Amino acid sequence: MKKLIIALMFLVGLSLGALAQQHLQVMLDFFPNPNHVPLIVAASQGFFSDEGLDVEIVVPGNPSDPIKLVAAGAVDIALTPQINLLIARDAGLPVIAIGSLIGSPLGGLLALKENGISSLSDLRGRRIGYSLAPLEPILWRTMLASAGVSPGEYELVNVGFNTVLSLLSGKVDAIGAFRNFEVPQVTLAGHKAVFFPEEKYGVPHTEEIVIVANAGRAAKDASLMRAFLAGLARGIAFTVEHPEEAFQEFTAAYPDLDDALNRRAYAITLPLFSKGARLGPEAEWEVLKSYLLKNGLIKSDIPLTEIYNNEYLETK
């Protein structure tokens, strides 16, 4: 009888533990890719569960959806580029950054060596493809100006999201690209990639993926935000310390992504994950905000305290 009582108490404990798990919807910034390995690892290794969370990972129908849906309270947490957050906040959306997944920039301009391009100034008189206006044309203008190339000395071509195809077919001579995806993609296709990182040519340092929440919700459910970030920080640490095992966890969730391209993308991204899920320093945020203001991408000089908040992160 005693053993039966103990067994029943154990089962009740398990049931209560399951009931205590708080459901949390987290929307990715884009389709699943190696940028998201620590998030998948945190879920599969039980790091979120240890924090009392049942995390559901949601894929957006459109890359512009996450910031809008988290602002509206339709999802609990979302991933988005730092620049997108600043633009959304300027537009009046009640969103705030609470942590970071990738604290370094990934963007820049990509060209092909075979087309006679080895320096940024070689893009004078060339065609440059872009997808997102007005952001990309402003970024490329900044980069080219640092090499002494004026706006009238190159042609901007809207290629939609057919960036790599447009480059390889010769429709354009350079494209906006990510160093951890389009660069290895072009290399695997047998071409010599020439990549110009945006931060080396006048564009301020950006955090590629920050963690955002509805500002009111974050303040109200601070313990929930802390629990999520604690689990994510463990996922990042595990990924860095056990890279191969982490990638296997990722491909177990997304078997179609176990290929040469995603392995190369992962290797490039691995050193860039934000240690402890921590946001970058205030000075970097201020420089980026000033850049966006100067170039008309945002109109209001919003206090940084209304844009990001480090209080949800562990201090150690």
C-alpha positions as CSV (number, residue, x, y, z in Angstrom):
1,M,0.0,0.0,0.0
2,K,2.9,2.4,0.9
3,K,4.5,1.8,-2.5
4,L,1.1,2.5,-4.2
5,I,0.7,5.7,-2.4
6,I,4.2,6.8,-3.3
7,A,3.6,5.9,-6.9
8,L,0.3,7.9,-6.9
9,M,2.1,10.9,-5.4
10,F,4.8,10.7,-8.1
11,L,2.1,10.7,-10.8
12,V,0.3,13.5,-9.2
13,G,3.6,15.5,-9.0
14,L,4.2,14.9,-12.7
15,S,0.7,16.0,-13.6
16,L,1.0,19.2,-11.5
17,G,4.4,19.9,-13.1
18,A,2.8,19.6,-16.5
19,L,0.0,21.9,-15.5
20,A,2.6,24.4,-14.1
21,Q,4.2,24.7,-17.5
22,Q,3.2,28.1,-19.0
23,H,2.6,28.1,-22.7
24,L,4.6,30.7,-24.7
25,Q,4.4,31.4,-28.4
26,V,7.7,32.6,-30.0
27,M,7.6,33.7,-33.6
28,L,10.8,33.4,-35.7
29,D,11.9,36.3,-37.9
30,F,12.0,34.2,-41.0
31,F,11.8,30.6,-42.1
32,P,13.8,28.2,-39.9
33,N,17.5,28.4,-40.5
34,P,20.8,28.0,-38.6
35,N,20.3,31.4,-37.0
36,H,17.8,29.7,-34.8
37,V,19.8,26.7,-33.6
38,P,20.1,27.9,-29.9
39,L,16.3,28.4,-29.7
40,I,15.6,24.9,-31.0
41,V,18.3,23.5,-28.7
42,A,16.8,25.3,-25.7
43,A,13.4,23.6,-26.5
44,S,14.8,20.1,-27.3
45,Q,17.2,20.0,-24.3
46,G,14.5,21.0,-21.9
47,F,16.0,24.4,-20.9
48,F,12.7,26.1,-21.3
49,S,10.9,23.4,-19.5
50,D,13.3,23.8,-16.6
51,E,12.1,27.4,-16.4
52,G,8.5,26.3,-16.3
53,L,7.8,27.1,-20.0
54,D,6.1,25.2,-22.8
55,V,7.5,27.1,-25.8
56,E,5.8,26.9,-29.2
57,I,8.0,28.0,-32.1
58,V,6.0,29.7,-34.8
59,V,7.1,30.4,-38.4
60,P,5.8,33.7,-39.8
61,G,3.9,33.8,-43.1
62,N,5.8,37.0,-44.0
63,P,9.0,38.5,-42.5
64,S,7.1,41.7,-41.7
65,D,4.6,39.8,-39.5
66,P,6.6,39.1,-36.2
67,I,7.0,42.7,-35.1
68,K,3.4,43.5,-35.9
69,L,2.0,40.4,-34.2
70,V,4.0,40.8,-31.0
71,A,2.9,44.5,-30.8
72,A,-0.7,43.4,-31.2
73,G,-0.3,40.7,-28.5
74,A,-1.1,37.9,-31.0
75,V,2.2,36.2,-30.1
76,D,4.2,36.5,-26.8
77,I,7.7,37.0,-28.1
78,A,9.2,37.6,-31.6
79,L,12.6,37.6,-33.3
80,T,13.4,40.6,-35.5
81,P,16.3,42.7,-36.8
82,Q,17.4,45.6,-34.5
83,I,16.7,48.1,-37.3
84,N,13.2,46.7,-37.8
85,L,12.5,47.2,-34.1
86,L,13.6,50.9,-34.2
87,I,11.5,51.6,-37.3
88,A,8.5,49.8,-35.7
89,R,8.9,51.7,-32.5
90,D,9.1,55.0,-34.4
91,A,5.8,54.0,-36.1
92,G,4.1,53.8,-32.7
93,L,4.1,50.1,-32.2
94,P,4.4,49.3,-28.5
95,V,7.4,46.9,-28.7
96,I,10.6,46.6,-26.7
97,A,13.8,44.5,-27.0
98,I,14.4,42.3,-24.0
99,G,17.4,40.2,-25.3
100,S,19.5,39.3,-28.3
101,L,20.1,36.1,-30.3
102,I,22.7,37.4,-32.8
103,G,24.4,40.6,-31.7
104,S,26.5,41.2,-34.8
105,P,25.5,42.4,-38.3
106,L,25.2,39.8,-41.1
107,G,24.4,42.1,-44.1
108,G,26.5,43.6,-46.8
109,L,27.0,43.7,-50.6
110,L,27.9,40.6,-52.5
111,A,29.5,40.5,-56.0
112,L,31.4,38.0,-58.1
113,K,35.1,38.0,-58.7
114,E,34.6,36.9,-62.3
115,N,32.9,40.1,-63.1
116,G,36.0,42.1,-62.3
117,I,34.9,43.3,-58.9
118,S,37.5,43.1,-56.1
119,S,36.9,46.4,-54.3
120,L,33.8,48.4,-53.4
121,S,34.8,51.2,-55.8
122,D,34.6,48.7,-58.6
123,L,30.8,49.0,-58.4
124,R,31.0,52.4,-60.0
125,G,28.9,52.3,-63.1
126,R,27.3,48.9,-62.1
127,R,23.8,47.7,-61.2
128,I,23.1,46.9,-57.6
129,G,20.1,44.7,-56.7
130,Y,17.9,45.3,-53.6
131,S,14.8,43.9,-52.1
132,L,13.7,46.2,-49.3
133,A,13.1,49.9,-49.8
134,P,13.8,52.4,-48.5
135,L,16.2,50.6,-46.1
136,E,18.6,48.8,-48.5
137,P,19.1,51.7,-50.9
138,I,20.2,53.9,-47.9
139,L,22.5,51.2,-46.6
140,W,24.2,50.7,-50.0
141,R,24.4,54.5,-50.5
142,T,26.3,54.7,-47.2
143,M,28.6,51.9,-48.1
144,L,29.4,53.2,-51.6
145,A,30.0,56.7,-50.4
146,S,32.7,55.4,-48.1
147,A,34.5,54.2,-51.2
148,G,34.0,57.5,-53.0
149,V,31.1,56.3,-55.2
150,S,28.2,58.8,-55.5
151,P,24.5,57.9,-56.0
152,G,24.6,58.9,-59.7
153,E,27.5,56.6,-60.4
154,Y,25.5,53.3,-60.0
155,E,22.1,52.0,-60.8
156,L,19.7,50.5,-58.2
157,V,17.5,47.7,-59.4
158,N,14.6,46.2,-57.4
159,V,15.0,42.5,-57.9
160,G,12.5,41.4,-55.3
161,F,13.6,38.4,-53.4
162,N,15.3,36.8,-56.5
163,T,18.7,38.3,-55.3
164,V,21.1,35.4,-56.0
165,L,19.4,34.4,-59.3
166,S,19.7,38.0,-60.4
167,L,23.4,38.1,-59.6
168,L,24.2,34.8,-61.2
169,S,22.2,35.6,-64.3
170,G,24.0,38.9,-64.8
171,K,20.9,41.0,-64.3
172,V,22.8,42.9,-61.6
173,D,26.5,43.1,-60.6
174,A,25.9,43.1,-56.8
175,I,23.2,42.3,-54.4
176,G,22.3,42.9,-50.7
177,A,23.2,39.6,-49.0
178,F,23.8,37.9,-45.7
179,R,27.4,36.7,-45.1
180,N,26.1,33.4,-43.6
181,F,23.7,32.4,-46.4
182,E,24.0,34.0,-49.8
183,V,27.9,34.0,-49.6
184,P,28.2,30.2,-49.1
185,Q,25.3,29.7,-51.5
186,V,27.2,31.4,-54.3
187,T,30.4,29.6,-53.3
188,L,28.7,26.2,-53.5
189,A,27.4,27.1,-56.9
190,G,31.0,27.3,-58.1
191,H,31.6,31.1,-58.0
192,K,34.2,33.2,-56.3
193,A,32.2,35.4,-53.9
194,V,33.4,38.9,-53.0
195,F,31.6,40.2,-49.9
196,F,31.7,43.7,-48.5
197,P,30.5,43.7,-44.8
198,E,28.2,46.7,-44.2
199,E,29.9,47.6,-40.8
200,K,33.3,48.0,-42.5
201,Y,31.9,50.6,-44.9
202,G,30.1,53.2,-42.8
203,V,27.0,51.5,-41.6
204,P,26.8,51.5,-37.8
205,H,27.0,48.2,-35.9
206,T,23.6,46.4,-35.8
207,E,22.3,43.4,-33.9
208,E,21.0,41.0,-36.5
209,I,18.3,39.4,-34.3
210,V,16.9,40.8,-31.1
211,I,14.2,39.3,-28.9
212,V,11.1,41.6,-28.7
213,A,7.9,41.7,-26.7
214,N,4.9,43.9,-26.3
215,A,6.2,46.6,-23.9
216,G,3.1,46.4,-21.6
217,R,3.2,42.6,-21.6
218,A,6.9,42.6,-20.8
219,A,6.4,44.9,-17.8
220,K,3.4,42.9,-16.6
221,D,5.0,39.5,-17.0
222,A,8.6,40.2,-16.2
223,S,9.1,36.8,-14.6
224,L,8.0,35.1,-17.8
225,M,10.4,37.2,-19.9
226,R,13.2,36.3,-17.5
227,A,12.4,32.6,-17.7
228,F,12.4,32.7,-21.5
229,L,15.7,34.5,-21.7
230,A,17.3,32.2,-19.1
231,G,16.4,29.2,-21.2
232,L,17.6,30.9,-24.4
233,A,20.9,31.8,-22.7
234,R,21.4,28.2,-21.8
235,G,20.6,27.2,-25.4
236,I,23.2,29.6,-26.7
237,A,25.8,28.3,-24.3
238,F,25.1,24.7,-25.2
239,T,25.3,25.5,-28.9
240,V,28.7,27.2,-28.6
241,E,30.1,24.5,-26.3
242,H,28.6,21.5,-28.3
243,P,28.3,22.8,-31.9
244,E,27.9,19.4,-33.6
245,E,25.4,18.1,-31.1
246,A,23.4,21.3,-31.3
247,F,23.3,21.2,-35.1
248,Q,22.0,17.6,-34.9
249,E,19.2,18.8,-32.5
250,F,18.3,21.4,-35.1
251,T,18.3,19.0,-38.1
252,A,16.3,16.5,-36.0
253,A,13.6,19.2,-35.9
254,Y,14.1,20.2,-39.6
255,P,15.6,17.2,-41.5
256,D,15.4,19.0,-44.8
257,L,18.0,21.5,-43.6
258,D,20.7,19.0,-43.1
259,D,22.8,19.9,-46.2
260,A,26.1,21.6,-47.1
261,L,24.6,25.1,-47.4
262,N,23.1,25.0,-43.9
263,R,26.2,23.5,-42.4
264,R,28.3,26.3,-43.9
265,A,25.8,28.9,-42.7
266,Y,25.9,27.4,-39.2
267,A,29.7,27.5,-39.1
268,I,29.7,31.2,-40.0
269,T,27.0,32.1,-37.5
270,L,28.3,30.1,-34.6
271,P,30.7,32.8,-33.2
272,L,28.1,35.5,-33.6
273,F,25.4,34.3,-31.1
274,S,24.9,36.7,-28.2
275,K,26.5,35.4,-25.0
276,G,23.9,35.2,-22.3
277,A,21.3,36.5,-24.8
278,R,22.6,40.0,-23.8
279,L,21.8,43.1,-25.8
280,G,24.6,45.3,-27.1
281,P,25.9,48.5,-25.2
282,E,23.8,51.7,-25.1
283,A,26.4,53.6,-27.1
284,E,25.9,51.3,-30.1
285,W,22.1,51.7,-29.9
286,E,22.6,55.4,-29.8
287,V,24.8,55.5,-32.9
288,L,22.4,53.4,-34.9
289,K,19.4,55.5,-33.8
290,S,21.2,58.6,-34.9
291,Y,22.1,57.1,-38.2
292,L,18.4,56.1,-38.9
293,L,17.3,59.6,-37.9
294,K,19.9,61.3,-40.1
295,N,18.8,59.2,-43.1
296,G,15.0,59.6,-42.6
297,L,14.3,56.0,-41.7
298,I,12.9,57.1,-38.4
299,K,11.5,60.5,-37.5
300,S,11.5,60.6,-33.6
301,D,14.4,60.7,-31.2
302,I,12.8,58.1,-28.9
303,P,14.6,57.5,-25.6
304,L,16.5,54.3,-25.6
305,T,14.7,53.3,-22.3
306,E,11.6,53.0,-24.4
307,I,13.3,50.8,-27.1
308,Y,15.2,48.2,-25.1
309,N,15.5,46.9,-21.6
310,N,18.2,44.8,-20.0
311,E,16.4,44.2,-16.8
312,Y,15.0,40.8,-17.9
313,L,18.5,39.3,-18.4
314,E,20.5,37.5,-15.7
315,T,23.2,39.8,-14.3
316,K,25.9,37.1,-13.9
